[in-house]
């Protein structure tokens, strides 16, 4: 995104906890905020984070992270931003009913709270799934911020309204000790509020199921069985498996108990945003991840682009074959870069308005 940088950016430095492959860091840096440190427990994040961003990567669990580990990466005299986008699987719609206090991920948000209390940054941001909003742990987190003197704005946003070519609803929180803060509206952020799959992917090279583009090793798709190849050829963009000949329909979907599962085995539509990109986006059978025209599911590169990553974002060294399972997980779990840009620009506007 162009022309996001404004006069207050050189005064803000950030630390990105749970940084993953660097989606949030990239978005913040696009707006001019300097991110000096990214922290994640997954060593697979190190290469993409270091290769595409200016900050240093620290492979460490948040539970072992000390405030001293964080404080030394804030530039002296700067306005400090601490970001913490904890893993969201515990709070997703699929898992929330099954999760309880025995799930260690449930308490990662409280570890983030601990580091806020110990470092006392002027600014805080958090991103997570909407299901977190109605949990006790979020209420505890929010109350702690208020007690520390932070003013809050939190809301559920659909990233598609901010120009991401993907329907992805996320809970976003901004907190400031300086003054009241708010997330920018779609009109304040971008002049184009809806970006489509066509806008994002139509200029990529055509590949077949199981194929790899010669110019980009990340533009590779999973193979399809002969039966699934027949199924995708029978699929309509935006349709579902009910469009197929009965001989193609799975036995489980023919039963009453499975007849309502229409969110799998489907093609995306060119003129709409994509469905939510999950870690399973390489699988035609795992969601609405079929290419609108080509007889295959999404490639790794296409999934990354739909998450807002630049087309040249590096996830693996050029001399190494991409590890499909690892990279699809990094992409699906990432904070969309566009959302990072929204957070960054909202923070910059906040600082500039105070000045």
N, C-alpha and C positions, 0 to 999 in steps of 0.2 A: 504494500500500500504506500502511495506517495504522499508527500507533503504533510506528514503527521507531526513532524518535529516542531516544537515550539520553544519559547525562550526559557522555560523553567527546567528543561530536561537535564541540563548539566548539573543541577543541584540535587538530583535524586539518584541514589544508588540502591541496588536491590540484592537480596539473597532469595533464591528460588528453591524451597524445600519440596521434596517429591518431584523433582524436575523432569523425570522421564527422559525422553529423547530431545527435549528442549522446546516444545511447542509454545509454552507460556514465555519462556526466556526470549525466544525469537520474536514473538509479538511485542514484548516490552521493548526490546532493542530496536525494532522497526520504528517505534515512536520516539526513540532517543534516550530512553532510560537505560542506564548502564547496569547490567547484571553482573556482579563480580563473582558469584558462587552459585553452583547448582549442586544439590545434594540428592542422592537416590541410592537405595539399597541394591538395585539391580545393576551389575557390572556391564550389562549389554548396552546401557545408556551412555557409557563413557565416550565411545567413538562418535556417535552422532552429535552428542552435546558439545564436545570439544571441537569437532570439525566445522560446525556451522555457527558457533556462537563465540563471543569474546571472553566469557566467564570461565572460571576453573571448575572442573567437576570433582566432587568428593564422593567416593563410594562408601557410604556409611548409613547405618540404620538411624532413623530419627530418634529412636529410644536411647541411643548411645551418644547422640549429638549434644555437646555442651554449649552453653551460651558463649563461651570464649571462642569456640570454633566458628561461630556466626559473627560475633562483633568485629573481629579483625578484618572481615571482608567488607565492612561498610566504610566508604571513603570518609576521611576526617572532614567534619564541617558540613556534610551533606544531609539532606532529608532522607531518612532511612525507610526503605520499603521491605517488609518481610512477607513473602508469598508462600502459601502452603496449600497445595491441592492434593489432599490425601487420597489414596486409592479408594475408588468409589464402589467396588463390587458389593461390599457389605450393605450399602444403602440403596442399591438398585431395586427396582420394582420386583425383579425375579427373586432376589435373595433376602429382602428385608424381613419377610415373615419367618425365615429360617434362621436369621442371624440373632445372636444373643451376646451377652457380655463375655462369653468365653472366646469369641472371635477377636483376636488381637488387633485386627484392623479397625475395630470399633473404637479403640482407644488412641489411635494415631492422631485424631483431631485434638485430643486432650494433650498429647505430647506437643503438638503445635502450640496449643494454649500455653503450655509451660515455657516454651521458648519465647513467646511474646512477653510473658510476665518477666522473664529474666533479661531480655534485651531491650524492652520498652521502645520499639521503633515508632516513629511518628505515623507511619502508614502501614496498613495490613490489607492483604487481599486473600480471598479463598474462593475456589471453584469446586463444585461437586454436583452430584446428581440431585434432581429435585426431591427425591425421597428422603434426603437428609433433613429437610426443613422441619418435619414434624417429629423428629426424634428427641429424646431427652438429652443426648450428648450435644446436639446443636444448641439447645436451650442453655445448657451449662456453658458452652463455649461463648455464646452471645452475651450472657449475663456477666461472664468474666471480663469481656472486653469493655462493657459499659462501666463496670466497677473500676477498671483501669483508666477510665477517662476518655474512651474512644466514642466518637459519634459514628453511627452505622447507617449504611444503606445496603439492603440485600433484597434480591428479587430473582424470580425465575425468568430466564430469557430464552427465546428460540434464536439460536445463532443465525438461522436463515434470514431473519429480519435485519441482520447486520451485515449481510453480504456473503456469508459462508454458503457454499453450494451444498448444504446439508441441513436437513431438519434435525436439530440437536438441542434439546432443552437442558439447560444447566442452571443450577443455583449459583449466583455470583454475589459475593459479599465484599464491600469496601469499608474500611474503617480508618478514621483519622483522628489524631489528637489535636490537630491544628484548628479545624473548623468543620462545619457540616460538609458532607461529601455525598456525591450521587453518581450513579452510572449514567452515561450519556444515552439519549434516545437514539433510535435508528437514524432519524433525520439529521441529528447533530453529528453522527459518526460518519455516515456515508450517503452519497447521493443515489446510490443503487442499493435498494433494500432487499432485493431478491436476486440471487445468482443461481443459475441452473446447471444441471449436469452437462448440458451442451456447452455452456460457457467454459466450464472447467476442463472437459475431457475431449471435445470433438477434434482437436488438432493433434492428438496423440496417434502414433503409428498403430495400424491394425495388427493384431496378433491373434493366433488361434488358441484354443484351450490347451494348456500345457506349453505354450510358446513363450519366447523371450525376444524382445526387440533388440536388434543388433546394436543400436545406439544407446541403449539404457538397460543395464542388467536388472534394474529394479522394476522395469516394465515387463513383468512376467506373471502369468496366470496359472492357476492350478489346472491339472488335467481333469477331464470328465470321463466317466464310464460311457460305454455306448448307449446305455439306457438313459443316463442323464443328458447326453447329447441330444437324444431324441426329445427329451422333455423340454430342454431349453429352446429347441427349434419350434416346439409347439406353444411356447409361452409368448404372451403379448406384453408389451411395455405397460406397467401399471396393473397387469392382470394377476392371476394366481392359478394354482393347479386345477381349479374347476374348469379352466378353458381347455384342458387336455382331453384327448380320447380316453375313455375309461380304462383302457389297457395300460396306460401310463401312470395312472393314479396309484399311490401306495395303499396297501391294505389298511393301514392304520387310519388313513384319511377317509376311507370308505365307511368307517364306523362312526356312530353318532358322537362318540367321545373325541374323535379327532377331526370332525368336520369343520370345526371353527378355527383351526390352525391355518390361517390364510396368509400369514406373514413370512412364508418360506417358498422356495422354488419360484421366484418371480424376477422379472426384469425391471430395471429402473426406467424412468421416463426422461426423455431428453429435455423437455421444457419445464421441468420441476426440479427443486433441490433433491438430493439423494435422501434415502432413509438414514437413520443414525448409523454411523460407521462403528462397528464393534470389532473386537479382536478376531471375529470369525468371518470377516468380510470377503475372504478369499473363497468361501464356499457357497456355491449356488444353492445348496440345500439348506444353508444356515440362515437365510434371510432374503430380503429383496435386493440381492447383490448381483443379479444378472446384468450384463452389459445391455444397453438399449437395443443395439443392433447385432453386435458380434456374438457368436455362439460360445460364450464363456462367462465366467464370473469376473469380478474386478481384478486388476493386477495390483501388486504392491504399490507401484507408483500412483495409480489412480486413487487408491485408498488414501495415500498421503496427501495428494492434491485436494481431495474432498475434505480433508482435515485442515486445509489452509496452508500446508507446507509448500514452499517454492518448488518448482519443477526440478531444480538442481540440488535439492536438499540431500545430503549424503547420509546414508544409514549404515554403510559398510564400505571398507576399503575397495578401491577399484580392482585390485588383484585377487579379491576373495569373492566366491560365489555367495550371494545373499542367503542367509539362513531364514527361510520363509517363515517358519513358526515364530521365531524370535522377533523378526521385524514386524510381522502383522500384529503381534501383541504390543510392540512399542507404538505403532501407529494408532491402533484402536484405543489404547489407553491415554493417548496424548491429549493435553489441553489444545483445542484448535488454535492455530496461530492467529486467526482473525479475532478470536475472543481475547487473546493476549493483547492484541492491538487496541481493542475496545477498552480493556482495563487500563492499559498504559495511557491512552489518550484521555480517559476520564480522570486519571490521577494528575496528569499534566495540566488539564483545565482547572482542576481543583487548586493546584499550587499557584498557577498564574492568576487566578481570580483573587486569591489572598494577597498576592503581591500588588 
